[in-house]
Amino acid sequence: MANRVHILPDEIANRIAAGEVVERPASVTKELVENAVDAGADRIVVEAGAGGKESLRISDNGCGMSRDDALLALERHATSKIHDLSDLRALKTHGFRGEALPSVAAVTRLVIETRQPDDLEGTRVDVVGGRVRDVTSVGRSPGTTITLHGLFFNVPARRKFLKGVDTEFRHIANTMTAMGLAYPNIAFELKHNGRESLRLPRADRKKRVEQVFNVKFGQDVVEISGQINQIGIWGFVGKPEMARKSGQQQTLIVNQRWVQHKAITYAVYEGFGGLLPKGLTPAYCLFLEVDPSRVDVNVHPSKREIRFADERTVYQAVVSCVHDALRKADLVPEMDENTISVMPNMPSFEAQEVQSNRPRVAEKPRQDYQPGKADIEPTPQMALPLTVRNRPQNTSQTQTDKVNREVFDEVGFGQVSVWQLHHKYILAHIKNGVIIVDQQVAHQRVLYERALSHFDKSPATSQRLLFPQTLDFGLKEIHFVREAMPLLERMGFGIRDFGGNTVVVDAIPVGLKTWQEGHLLRELIQDMADAEKRTSVPPGLQTRQITLQEHRLAAAYAWHTSIREGDELSTVEMRGLIDQLFATQEPFVCPYGRPTLVKMGLDELDSRFRR
């Protein structure tokens, strides 16, 4: 019988390895920037074209390579970082496997230009699909430049899974931001389609953190600093009002590596001592210095995850540092001395998820907005019959919806009585019982569909600000701002890019009462960032031809500008709200899928009273 087991050809093996290392342009950026860091560069420039899908160039002023080293670096398991097993036990460099460059070269058209400081000329190597096509001499400054064209050009099945240009570039920007945090002594630049998007000059660590996150220590965030059990901890945690449902504002650097670790996130959460509401996660940026021999960085193909030799010790150190810092800032109550001792057993943190997928609608109104009646004006135009006859004819209808709508037929406006219950719910008399409307959720549905109509049809009317307002954003948030600008303008915002991380707003939608000197816009952008991991539109909305970005922005705007629990409404305003609700295409759910009303029939009421 013929042998069935055989060694894979190098071309196939390299493409398989590329699948582990190269996920998207951002992962290529990470690997090559880490190589530049290991080369001793103090200035690194990344230039991306079409989100990195079409072109990507990484330039550095590091030590460069000789011609022989440049060719050898394209071979698998060729590295200058480790020489024996002891080096592997205490890694201090990013690269050590010798897989990144050959894996990248296997799925792209790649050009390497490099020169060592003592060499008279540099070397250029042209590679296509992992095969070296040409090696020539080139004149250039010391350092290395690696240029890629057509990522996954020879693996179309992988290329079709790449996201849009804006999404892919945002991942590159996040990678560059994280590398900038890990290495404040290095100047980083990022350009997209020839336009500068990010510039981080060399700075001390504290200044670099403030620049990236657009925060001030002592004002917006609480500084964390400590040395416990030979574990150095420094960074910041955001005040409770900065807590979010997603982990967008969480960064962890361990021994100058940008990594993820669920246990650390949970440790920060525990450090707040119950100060955070359930379902929200804290904002933080932490730098941990741990003995390299006590950290295993070789547990993930992209080195994004690590394992500590003594996970509980690290966990307790983070909890203690966070709690002590918050206590000194008078933000957290005293913790019982036995709190840490009853923490969940380490290291099984897979079940300790802090994030939540609950709807964005809060059970209580946010305290950072003053209650207002936003758009519910007692005008004659709103005093329409409480009926659904005028709703669009193309509205999708389930059998349940049809039954509910029949309840409202032939009910005239003058015949309907409405009451407000605890400044939270609206009770309306109907033919066969009563409906109870959640005033906040109902208004969100109205504002949500109004925003969508501005996207599709005529833009909203704007009112000019007396003084244009300049708003600075963090390096991550500014990309969301630029992506949302066209939609924001159709919603009635006058907004323009001022360069760097700054925008200027000179107009807002007419009647907007929750602008609060730009705080509303910051909340909208943060909500869009938080919702990035949710990749589908809620049930009941798929029939609408809307994009995810339109849905997220319209839903966030509706949440922040709607009336709130505690707002008192007049009879005309309550009737007007119900009329507007039943003029929408989906009156029975809010943008997040939460019901806007419930119906209680006469039969149910009779049964309650045993009639």
N, C-alpha and C positions, 0 to 999 in steps of 0.2 A: 504493500500500500504506500502511495506517495506521501511524503511529509506535508503537513498542512500548516505548520508554524514557520514563519519566515520573518526576517528583519525588514522593517519598513524602509523604503527609500528615503533619503535625506529630505527630498522635497515635500513628501507627505508628512514626515515627522515634524518638520519645521512649521508646516501649516497647522498641525494639531497643537503644537506648542504655542503658536500665535493665538489660537483660540483661548488659551488659558491666560495669556498675558495681555493681549490686545483686544479690548472690548469695544472701544470707541476712540475718537480722537483724544479725549481727555486722558485716557489710560496711556496712550503713546506719549502725550505731553509729560505726564508724571514720570514715566520711566526715563525719558531722555533728559528732563530737567534734573532728576536725581543723579544721572551720570555726570551732568555738568557741575553739580554741587560737589560730587566726589572728586572731580578734577581740579578743585580748588578755585573755581571761578568766583569773582566778586561782582560780576554783572552778567545777567542772563536775559536774553530777549527772545520772545516767542511771537511769531507772526503766523496767523491763521487765515486761510481763505475758505469762504463758504462753511464756516463752523468747523474747519479742520478736515472736512470730508474731501475737499479737492486739493488743498495744499496745507503744509505745516512746516515751519522752519524754526529750529532752535539754535541760537547762536550763543557762545560763551567765550570768555577770555581766560579759560583755564589753562592747564599745562599742555594740552594738545597731545597728539600721538605721532609716532614715527610711521613711515610707510608700512613696515612689517606689522606693527601693532594695529594699524587701521584695518589691514586685511585679516589679521587674526581675530579681531574683535567681532567679525561677522560669523565666526564659527561658534557653534553651540558649546557652552560650558567653558568658554575662554574668558578669564577675568584677571584683573590685577589686584583684586581686593582681598583674597584669601590664598594662603599657601599651604596650610596644614589644618588638621582637625581642631586645634586649639583656637585658631582664628574664628572658626564657625561658632564656637561657644561664647564668644564675646564680641559680636559684630558692632562696629561703630560706623560703618559705611552703609549707604543705601543699596548699592548693587553688590552682589556677591555670587549670583548663580551663573552669570554669563549667558542669560537667555534673552534679555530684552532686545538688544540690537538685532540678532539674527531672526527673532520672532517678528519684529517689525518689518525687517527687510523682506521677509517671505511673503508679505501681503501688500506690498506697495512698491512704487518706483522710488528709489532712495539714492541720494547723493551725499557723500561724506567729504567735507573739505576740512583739513586739519593741519596744524603746524606747531611744532615745539619751539619755544623761545630761542634755542641755540641753533636751530636748523636754518639754512639759507633759503630754502623753499619748502612749500607745503605739499600735501598730497591730496588728490581728488580721486574718489572711488565711486563709480556708477554701478548701481545694483538694480536689477529688475526681477521681481518675484523671487528673490533669494539668490539669484545667479549674478556673479560679478561680470559686468560687460566691458569695463574699461578702467584702467588705472593710469593717471597722468600726474604731472607736476603742476603746481599752481602757486601763484604769488598771493599771499594773504598775511594778515596779522596773526600773532600767536593765538591759539585757541582752537575751537572746533565749531563748525556749522553743519548741521544735519538737515537736509531738505527732503520732504516727502511729497509725492504727488499721487493722487488717486488711491486713497486707503481702501483696501479690499477690492482693488480693481480686478483681481483674479479669483475672488471668492464672492460672486454676486449674491449667493444665498446669505452671506454675512452682511453685505453692504445694504441690502434692503431693510435690515433691522435697525439701521441707524435712524435717529430721530431728525427733526427739522433742523435747519441751520441755526436758529436762535437757541434751541435747546442744547444742541451739541456745543455751541460756543459758551453757553452758560456753564456747562460742566468744565470746560477748559478754564474759564475764569475762576471757578471755585477751586480748581486744582492749583492754579497760580497763587490765589489768595492764601491757601493753606501753606504752600511752600514759602511764601513771603513771611507768614507768621513764624514758621519754624526757623527761618534764617534771616533775621533782621539785619545782619551784617552784609547781606547780599542785595544789590539793587536789581529789581525785576521790572521788566517792561512787557506789556502784552498789546499786540495790535491785531485788529480784525478788518480784513479787506482794505488794508492800508491806513486805517484810522486807529489812532492810539486809544486804547480802552482802559489800560491800567498802567500806572507808573508808581513804583514803590522805591524811593531813594533809600540808601543805607541809613539806618537809624538804630537807636537802642530799642530793646524789646518792648518797653512800655509805650513808647511813641508809636511803634509799628502797630501795636494792638489798637490803640486809639484811632489810628488812621484807617485801619481795615474795618473796624466795627462802628466808626463814627460815634464813639462814646467818650466820656470823661470819667476817669477814676475819681471816686468820692462824690460824684454827682449822679451819674446814670447807673454805675455799677459799683460793686464792692470788691476791693482787692483781696486776693487770697495769697497768703505767703506762709510757708512753714517748712520745717524739716522734722520728719517723724520716722523713726526706725530706718534712718539712712535713705529716706525717700524725700527728695526735694519737690515741693509743690508751689507753683506760682501761677497767677492768672487772675481771672475775675469771675464772679457770678452776677447775673443781672438781678435787679430788684424784683420782687414778686410780680409787679405789674408788667414785666417783660416776658413772663411765662407764656408759652404757646402750646398748641396741641401737637405740633410737629417738632422735629429736632433740627430745623434749619439753622437755629442760632446756637449750635453746639459744636465746639471744636476741641479736639484732644490731640496734644502733641506729646509723645513719649520719646525721650532721648532724641529729640529733633526729628521724629517721624510722625507724620500725619496719619493717625490710625482711628479705628472705631473700637469701642469696647462697651458693651451693655452694662457691665458691672459698675463702671465709672459713672455712667449716666445715672444709674440708680443710687449710687453713693452720694452724688450731688443732690439728688432729690431728697434723700434721707437727711442730708445735712440741713435742709430747710426746716426740719422738725415739724412737719405738718402745716407749714405756713402756706404752701401752695394748694390750690383747689385740686380735687381729684380729676385726673384726666389731662392736666397741664404739665408740661415739662419745663425745667428751668433753662434759661439762657446762660451759657458759660463758655469760657475759653481757658483751658487748663494746660499747663506745661508741667510734665512729670519727669524728673530725673531719677532713674533707677539703675542700679548696677547692671550693665549689659549682660553679665553672665546669669542674671535672674530674669531675663526677658527672652522669650522665644519669638523671633520675628519671622520664622520660616514655617508658618502654619497656614498661609494663604498664598495662592498663585500671584496675586497683585500686591502682597504684603500690606494689605489694608487692615488686617487683624493681627493681634498679637496675643501671647499667653504669658501671664506672670507665674513665676515659680511659687510665690506665696500670695495668692489672690486675696485672701482675707486680710493680710497685713496692709496691702495697698488700699483695699476697700475702706478699712477702718481709718487709715491715714487721711483719705479724702473726706470722709464724713466728718472727722474731727476738725480739719482745717476749715471746711466750709461753715460748719456750725460756729466755730470760734469767731470767724470773721463776721458772720451775720449777727452774732450776739454783741460783738463790740460796736456794730453799727446800729444796735437797738432795733433789729428787724425780726428777731426770732425769740420765742420764749425759751427758758432753760430746759435742757434735755435731761431726762432721768439718767442717772449714772449707769443703769443697766440696759439702756436702749440699744447700744451697739452689740451687747452680748447676746441679744435675742434676735439679731439679724438673721435673714434666711441663710441656710447653709451655702457655703461657697464651693465650687464656682458655678453652680447650676443657675445661671441667670436667664436662661432661655425663656422661662415662664414669667420673668419679672418685668414684663413690658410696662413702661410708664406711659406710653402714648395711648391715645384713644381715638376711635373713629366716630365718636358721637357727633351729632349735627353741630354746626357752627353756632346755631341759635342758643344763646345762653338762657339758663333758667331765671336769672336775674339780670336787670340792666347793668351795663358796665358803668362804673363810677366816673370814668374819665370823659363821659359825655353828659351834658345837661339834657334832661328830658325835653322833647319838643314835639310839635304836632306835624312837622315835616310834610307839607304837601296836602294835608287834609283840610281843605278850605271849604267853608259852608256857603258854596255858591249855588245858584239855581240850577246850573248844569248838572250838579251831582244829585239833585233831588229827582231821581228817575224811579220808575216802578221797580220793586224788588222782584225781578224776573230774569230769566236767562234767555229770553227770546232773541235778544240782540247779539248774542255771542256769535263768533265766527262760525260759518257753516262747516269748515274743514276741521273742526276740533275733533281729536280722537276721543272715542267714547267707549268705556267698558260697560258691561251690563250693570255693574254697581253704580256707576256714575249716572246712567240713565234713570235708575230708580230714584236716586237722590234728587236729580233735577226736576223730576215730575212733581216733587213736593212743592216747588216754588211756582208752578204754573198758576195763572189766574189769581195771583195775590197782588192787589193794588198797593201802591205806596201809602195811601192814606189809611189803609186797613191794618198796617203792620205796626206793632208796638215793639220798641227796643229799650233795653235797660243796660247799664254798665254795672258789672259785678266786680267789686274790689279793684276798680280801675285797672282791670286786667282782661276780663272777658266781656263780650257783648252777647246778651240774650235777645233773640228775635223770635216773635210769635209767627208760626207758620200754620198751614191748613190742618195738619195732622199731628201737631206737637210743638216742639221748640228746638231751635238750633243754638248752639253755644259757640261763639267765634272767638278765637284767640286774636286779640286786636294787633299784637305785635307781629305775629306770624302771617296774618292776613295782609297786613300792610306790606310786609316783605314781598309777598307774591305780586302785589300790585306794582311796587317799585321795580321789582326784578323784570317783569314783562315790559314795563315802560322803558327800562334801559335797553332791553333787547330791541325794541322798536326803534330806538335812536340809532342803534348799530345798523339796522337793516334799511331804515327809511330816512326821515329827516332828522338832523342832529338837534339836540336840545338847545334852548335859548340860554345865552350866557349873560352874566352881569359882570362888569369890569370892577376889579379891585381898585380902591383909591390909591393904594401903593402896591406895586408888584412885589411878590414875596419870593425870596430866594431860599431854596430848600436843599440841604446837603444830605446825601444818602450814603450808606455803607457801600463797600465795593461789590457785595453780593446783590444788594437791593437795586442798585442803579441799572442793572441789566433788565430787571423786571419792569422798571419805570420806562426804559426806552422801548421795550416790547409793547407796553400798554399805551403808549402815547397816542397812536391813532384812535384807539377806542375812547380814551379819556377826553380827547377833543370832541368826539361825537356826543359824549355825555354832557358837554357844556364847559369843560375845563379849558382854559387857555394856558397851554403849557409848552415850553420850548427848552431844548437842551442848551445848557450854558457851558458845556465842556467839563471834563473831569467827572466828578461825582455830583454835579450841581445842576438843578433845573430851576427855571423861573416860571412862576404861576402868576398870570395877570388877570385871569377871569375864572369864575366858578359858576355852576348852574344857578339859574334864577330860583330864589326861594330857599336855597340851601342854608340850613341853620346850624349845621354841625361842622363847619369848616375848621374852626378853632386854630387859626394861624398855621394851617397846613398839617395839623395832626391827623385829620381825616385821610389825607392822601398817604401818609405814612402807614396808617392802619390798613388801607386798601392794598398797598404793595406788600405788606407783611402777610396779609391773609392769602394773597396770590402765591407767595413763596411757600406758605404753610401747606397750601392745597396742591402743590406741584406733584406730590406722590400719588394723589388720587387721579387716576387716569380715565375715569368714566363719568358720564353725566348721570345724575341720579335717576331712578326709575320714574317713568311718566314724562320724561323730557326728551327721550331719544327721537321722537317724531319731529322735533324741531330741528331745523337746519342751522345749528349754532356750533361754534367751535368751543373747545374746552376753555380757551382763554376768555372768550366772551362770557361763558357761563360763570367762571370764577370771579371775573370783575363785576358782573352784574349782581351776582349773589352777595359779594362782599359789600358793594355799595348799598344794596337793599338792607342788609343787616345793620349797617352803621347809621343809616339815615331814617330808618323807620321809627314810628312811634314806639313807646316803651311801656312796659308794665309800670303802672303808677301815673300815666298820663290821663288826665280827665278829658273826656270827649263829650261834646254836646249831642243832642238827639240828631240834629242834622248831620253832624260829622259821622256819627255811627251809621246812619242810613247811607250816607255817601260812601263810606268805606265798604259796606256790604255790596252796594251797587257796583263799585269798581272791582271788587273781588270777583263777582259773578260775570263781569265783562272780560275777564282774563280767559286764556285758553285752558288753564289747569287750575281751577279755583279751589281744589280740595287738598292740595299739598303746597308747602312752601318750597323754595329752591333747593332745600336740603332733604326733601322727602318727608318732612314732618306735617301731620294733618293741620289744616287751618281751622277746621270746625268739626263738631260732632253733633249728631241729631238724636234727640230723645222723643220717641213717638208717644202718642196718647196711650197706646196699649201698655207701654212700659211704665208710664206714670200711674196708670190705673192699677197695674200689678203691684207697684210699690205701696199703694194705699189699700191693697187687698180689696179692690172694688170688683 
